[in-house]
Amino acid sequence: MEKSKSANCLPEHFSDLAVPRRKFFFRGGLFTMGALTAAALAPSAALAKTVSRSSADDVAILNTALALEFQAIAAYQVGAESKLLQKPVLDLALQFQGHHTAHADALSITIEKIGGIAATTKTLAEYAFPVEQLKSQADVLRFAAGLEKGAASTYLKSLSSFHNKQLIKGAGSILGDETMHWAILLNALGEDPVPLAFIS
């Protein structure tokens, strides 16, 4: 998969950081198919519950977000390989996958910049998406829309949690992109692309 052309732009949103390097290590909605939702949004729940009191906690939040981005990359790969997507929709899925790759790159750079160790991705098999539930293009689109809505909600909840408030700018930029993905996927499904006045 080629990297998005925007991959070198997103890290700039985190470039204002003035955090000294520390010696610590971190190891580490609309979609109705319950099993897929639970599997896909597990990192979201973990991120939303994290409240940072230190740079180490910021690394934990960013690493959980990074895991979420890796999961989205894998999910779009599943959709691309499903042979259920028609050409225009497949192109859109690959474009969004490229955006998530750019997010992952930005998060990895930021984690290392503040002294952490970036998480690594899993194999497609390790994500264990129950792909047998995806029977049509609409199923894939609803799966992706659920992921994007969950990601947007998670980034929103993380904004007030950072110890280093300069991280809010980068997370907010990614939040905006996830929200646009969600709206475009709803539109592709023939549904209201902006069904809510607020994201919760």
Protein Blocks (a to p, Z undefined) as FASTA:
>chain_A
ZZdfklmmmmmmmmmpccdcddddddehjbmblklmmmmmmmmmmmmmpccfbfklmmmm
mmmmmmmmmmmmmmmmmmmmnopacfklmmmmmmmmmmmmmmmmmmmmmmmmnopacddd
ddfklnopafklpmbfklmmmmmmmmmmmmmmmmmmmmmmpmblmlmmmmmmmmmmmmmm
mmmmmmmnopafblbfbdZZ
